[in-house]
Amino acid sequence: MKYILVSKERVLAELGKGTGREYAGGTDVCVCPECGYEELHSRGISCNQKTCPECGNPLTGKGAPGEI
C-alpha cells in the first residue's frame, strides 16, 4: 500500500470540490419548491440561503431551467 503525504493547505483547498455538478459550480437554477419561482444561480451563494420573493420559502437547486 502506498501513502502520499499532502499538506493541510492542499487538503483544505480541495475540500468540497467534489465531481460532476459540484465541481462545475453546482446547480444552474434556484427554484421554489412551493410556487415554482425560478432564478439563475449565483456562484458562491447556495440556493438554500436565498428565499423566494413571491412566497418567502427557501429556494432549492436544480440542474437547468425546466428540469427538476
N, C-alpha and C positions, 0 to 999 in steps of 0.2 A: 504494500500500500504506500502511495506517495503522499507526502504532505507539502503544501505550498504555503509559505509564510506571506501574509498580506498585511499591510499596515492598517491600523484602525481607521485612519483617514480615508483610505481606499474603500474599505467596507462601508463606512458611513456615506460616502459619495455615491455608491452603487445601490444603497438601500432604497427599496420602493420602486425601482425602475421596472421590475417585472419583465414580462414579454408581451407580445401582441399589442392590444389596445392600450394597456397601461404604459408600456414602453413608448408608444407612439403619442402619448399625451392624453390617453383616456377616451372619454366619450366625445362625440361631436355636438350633441344637443342635450340641453337640460329640459325636462318635461315635468309637468304637474300630473301626478297620477290621479288626482281628483277631478280636475276640469279639462285637462288636455292641453293647457297652455304650453307653448314651446319657445325656447330662445337658444341661440347659439352658445355653446360652452366657451367660457373664458379660461384660457390656460392659467393654472396656478390657483384657481378658485373652484373648489369642489361644488358640484351641483347641489349637494345636500346642505351647503352653507347658505344657499340662496332660498328665498321664499317667493311664491307665486304672487305677482302683483294683482291678480284677479281674485284669488280666494284666500291667500295667506298661508297655504300649505307648503311644506318643504318640497323642493324640486328633487328629481332623481335623474340620473344619466341614462341615455340610450345611444345606440350606435350612430344613426343618421336620421334625418327628417323622414317621417312616415314609418320608421322601423321601431318595433317595441322589443 
